[in-house]
Amino acid sequence: MRFIKSISPSSLVQSALLALFCVVLLASCSTTPSSKNSSTQTRSEPSVNAADKGIVDLVNLNSKGVNNSLSDIAGSTDTRNAYLEQAQQRLAEVPAAVLAQYQQAINAMKNQQWQNANSLFDNVIASQPQLSGAYVNKALIAINLQAFDQADVLLEQAIKANSSNPYAHQIKANLARQQGQYAQAEQGYLTALALWPQYPQAQINLAILLELYRGKLLQAKQFYLAYLVNQPDDEQAKRWLAGVEIKIQRAGLTLPDNTNGAG
């Protein structure tokens, strides 16, 4: 069964300062929805229950939107992530007591103390409503509790607080995909990648979506390749890439001369 990927973030996230605000990786304790045909399928849709990994919102940027083609975004070599780059600056504006309470909430998440974590994040939001990461964390808790509608609302609140939070867009796209809203999911992944062009989870999940649900095999290949540039040891992704290459060959597809028109 093909699941949503959970990838270690960039070295920037691993700094001690930003690590304080890591969203807990919940994939190991999540419940994967069953599939009636899971025993006979070699590939299946990703699960939203493998949670994303990131930091809380400490950035208030204007989203640039998605104006480039799929090919342009897949081929981007831009390594920027302004959301993370400005996190340290934003930290200075958050009271120490709020930071401590946020850390308590993270610890509660690690211990799967969902009610306690939710209450603590509510306190953080009451004090600092502009921190969209608190909403994202609450959404991850809701996902683990199978409360997907609630998670979607929380992610909307996160994006309203900061439209430049790529993690919120990525996780919301996962939910849209699960609900069969494939065009919306595609746009969500593209928005996340416009904010962080080298976002590995958004790259691989968009590749899966394009291959399995959007019929865009050439573009799917490009995003598999883009993902593998930064995750060269992912053998499963290599197999998926080989599979989509076989599909492309059988369909007799080739990239147009002007790849900027693809998508």
Residue pairs with C-beta under 8 A, 6 or more apart in sequence:
1 32
1 35
1 38
1 41
1 44
1 47
2 43
2 44
2 45
2 46
2 208
2 212
2 240
3 27
3 32
3 46
3 47
3 50
4 46
4 47
4 48
4 49
4 50
4 174
4 201
4 205
5 46
5 50
5 200
5 201
5 204
5 205
5 234
5 237
6 25
6 27
6 50
6 51
6 52
6 53
6 201
7 53
7 200
7 201
7 204
7 231
8 53
9 53
9 54
10 81
10 84
10 198
12 18
12 81
12 84
12 85
13 19
13 22
13 53
13 54
13 55
13 84
17 87
17 88
17 91
18 55
18 84
18 87
18 88
20 99
20 102
20 103
21 55
21 56
21 58
21 87
21 102
21 106
21 133
22 53
22 54
22 55
22 106
23 51
23 52
23 53
23 54
23 55
23 56
23 106
23 133
23 136
23 137
23 140
23 167
24 51
24 106
24 109
24 110
24 137
24 140
25 51
25 53
26 49
26 50
26 51
26 109
26 140
26 143
26 144
27 49
27 50
27 51
29 112
29 144
30 47
30 49
30 50
30 51
30 143
30 144
31 49
31 144
31 146
32 47
32 49
33 47
33 49
35 41
35 44
37 44
38 44
43 212
43 240
43 243
45 177
45 178
45 208
45 212
45 213
46 174
46 177
46 205
46 208
47 178
48 143
48 148
48 171
48 174
48 175
48 177
48 178
49 143
49 144
51 140
51 143
51 144
51 171
52 136
52 140
52 167
52 170
52 171
52 174
52 201
54 133
54 136
54 166
54 167
55 84
55 87
55 133
55 167
56 102
56 131
56 132
56 133
56 134
56 136
56 137
57 83
57 130
57 131
57 132
57 133
57 134
57 136
57 158
57 161
57 162
57 165
58 86
58 87
58 88
58 89
58 90
58 91
58 93
58 94
58 131
58 133
59 82
59 83
59 84
59 86
59 87
59 90
59 162
59 164
59 165
60 90
60 130
60 162
60 164
61 82
61 83
61 86
61 162
61 163
61 164
62 163
62 164
63 163
63 164
63 191
63 194
63 195
64 194
64 195
65 191
65 194
66 73
66 187
66 190
66 191
66 194
68 194
69 259
69 260
69 261
69 262
69 263
70 190
70 210
70 216
70 219
70 222
70 223
70 262
70 263
71 219
71 222
71 255
71 259
71 260
71 262
71 263
72 260
73 190
73 193
73 194
73 197
74 203
74 219
74 222
74 223
74 225
74 226
75 222
75 226
75 259
76 193
76 197
76 198
76 226
77 197
78 197
78 198
79 197
79 198
80 196
80 197
81 166
81 195
81 196
81 198
81 199
82 164
82 195
83 164
83 165
83 166
83 195
83 196
84 196
91 99
94 128
94 131
95 127
95 128
98 124
98 127
98 128
101 120
101 123
101 124
102 120
102 121
102 124
102 134
104 120
105 116
105 117
105 120
105 121
105 124
105 134
105 137
106 117
106 137
108 114
108 116
108 117
108 120
109 117
109 137
109 140
109 141
112 144
114 141
114 144
114 145
117 137
117 141
118 138
118 141
121 134
121 137
121 138
122 138
124 131
124 134
125 131
125 134
125 135
128 134
129 161
130 161
130 162
131 161
132 157
132 158
132 159
132 161
132 162
132 165
132 168
133 158
133 165
133 167
135 154
135 155
135 157
135 158
135 161
135 168
136 154
136 155
136 158
136 165
136 167
136 168
136 171
138 154
139 150
139 151
139 152
139 154
139 155
139 158
139 168
139 171
140 151
140 171
142 148
142 150
142 151
142 154
143 151
143 171
143 175
148 175
148 178
148 179
151 171
151 175
152 172
152 175
155 168
155 171
155 172
155 175
156 172
158 165
158 168
159 165
159 168
159 169
159 172
162 168
164 195
165 195
166 191
166 192
166 193
166 195
166 196
166 199
166 202
167 192
169 188
169 189
169 191
169 192
169 195
169 202
170 188
170 189
170 192
170 199
170 201
170 202
170 205
172 188
173 184
173 185
173 186
173 187
173 188
173 189
173 192
173 202
173 205
174 185
174 205
176 182
176 184
176 185
176 188
177 185
177 205
177 209
177 213
182 209
182 213
182 214
185 209
185 213
186 206
186 209
186 210
186 214
189 202
189 205
189 206
189 209
190 206
192 199
192 202
193 199
193 202
193 203
193 206
196 202
198 230
200 227
200 230
200 231
203 223
203 226
203 227
204 223
204 224
204 227
204 231
204 234
204 237
206 223
207 220
207 221
207 223
207 224
207 227
207 240
207 244
208 220
208 240
210 216
210 217
210 219
210 220
210 223
211 217
211 220
211 240
211 244
211 247
214 220
216 263
217 244
217 247
217 248
217 251
217 253
218 248
218 253
218 254
218 255
218 262
219 262
219 263
220 244
221 241
221 244
221 245
221 248
224 237
224 240
224 241
224 244
225 241
227 234
227 237
228 234
228 237
228 238
228 241
231 237
255 262
256 262
